[in-house]
């Protein structure tokens, strides 16, 4: 009986205790956005990702779990500008979530759609939309997450989206955003000083995805190993590229981690240029799961290949 009387007050207290508010469920398409949503959302969000950092954003391996995540989500955060065009609209059609539906023009439509590209100063918007030009992006180069200075832009877009989806906790998102922006501002100061020696270095990249990286670092990307975006190089193109690199004294080949290495290695032997292997998303390499970690790895890889700074594995 004593035990019963002891348990009754405890039961009453448990019944009276306020229940923890349910977190909003967010799906982020790439690891960079998983990180930033987590920082801005804090303990108000439960975030899951789709693409892996080692994958090519244009060729994501789709899994059944993606549909389940999107079906249950309160919001989806995506890079936009056509980055996820090959997989996200199709997944949204199958997921049948009333908060977000497929839009083959804008990727996603609905109250739960958060486009992280809002506010980005777009580079390389094409003048023509001919298929003969390869895999072009009508809205401009979508690889803005590779530019360190776009971190604050992405964070603000994510915060605005979360406040729209969950207005009751807008102050929480603003507070988290403020803390994260202070961290990024400090990092950006470091990164600008670190990247300064790269200004004016001439380079070629494998794929046409380094525009924002070039803008931040000052690297002059003069051409690509690919013939055109998404089109493999031909022998004729490679011969011309070797001549161009020698003539313009191109000293750096930037190979994105997801692309094959043999062609870049051959090009390096022919020209004497050094290879920097970088990631196009967070998580492409160990210990690069965050936006900041990915930026730092890429800077170190570029500096090392340009014979500036410490070695990177």
Secondary structure, 3 states (H helix, E strand, C coil): CHHHHHHHHHHHHHHHCCCCCCCEEEEECCHHHHHHHHHHHHHHEEEEECCCCCCCCCCCCCCHHHHHHHHHCCEEEECCCCCCCCCHHHHHHHHCECCEEEECCCEEECCCEEECCCCCCCCCCCCCCCHHHECCCCCCCCCHHHCHHHHHHHHHHHHHHHHHHCHHHHHHHHHHHHHHHHHHHHHHHHHHHHHHHHCCCEEEECCCCCHHHHHHHCCEEEEECCCEECECCCHHHHHHHHHHHHHHCCCEEEEECCCCCHHHHHHHHHHCCEEEEECCCCCCCCCCCCHHHHHHHHHHHHHHHCCCCCCCC
